[in-house]
Amino acid sequence: MNRLLESTRAFFEAPLGLRSRILVFVAALMVIPTFFFPLWQMTLTSNQFPEGLELDIYSYKLEGAKTQNRDDLKEINALNHYIGMRPLVDDDFTEFKWIPFVVGATALLALRALVVGKMDKLVDLFILFTYFGGFSLWSFHHKLYVYGHTLDSTAAVKVDPFTPPLFGHQTMANFEVYNYPALGSYFMAAVPVFLLAAMWLSYRAWKKKQPVIGTVQAI
């Protein structure tokens, strides 16, 4: 047990090599586009809207596709009104307040791991960011559930409670709903991949430097 604890402690103190530091720096750069590109895109099509209504979800706002005569977010909210769903507004999404903060903190922690150059800082960052990604997906799914299950009973059109899809396609009334990750999510998903690659490279270099414990044979 003592040997295992010592080995684990030595692993967390292992230095990051140059290639690992480069990968950590790239991981820090990967979070920047998440401020400029949408994380998710929802598209609704029907006979009334064969070209589709598009809703982009950024890390800090909702934005519908806009044409000269139409704002898709306003059209979606008008449709939601008929079935008793409350309008989609930025203020309802508390995620818009903390996601940009966490994304910025991730970049700073990545730079800290790069400068300090220790494995424990990199492992901490990987675990925190993986948890953040999982929690964000759960929060998004929960928000979809709440919107689809808190319908006004006095609405003009009665529909059963529903949950829009987190991934993929679903038919809801006379609408086909498609929900998929957008470009910002792919950049965000690349962050733990680069961090894991950096850990792997430094782990291999650290492992090669460990003394080989041979077996003692009786004479």
Secondary structure by P-SEA (a helix, b strand, c coil): caaaaaaaaaaaaccccaaaaaaaaaaaaaaccccccccbbbbbbccccccbbbbbbccccccccccccccaaaaaaaaaaaacccccccccccccccaaaaaaaaaaaaaaaaaaccaaaaaaaaaaaaaaaaaaaaaaaaaaaaaacccccccccccccccccccbbbbcccbbbbbbbcaaaaaaaaaaaaaaaaaaaaaaaaaaacccccccccc
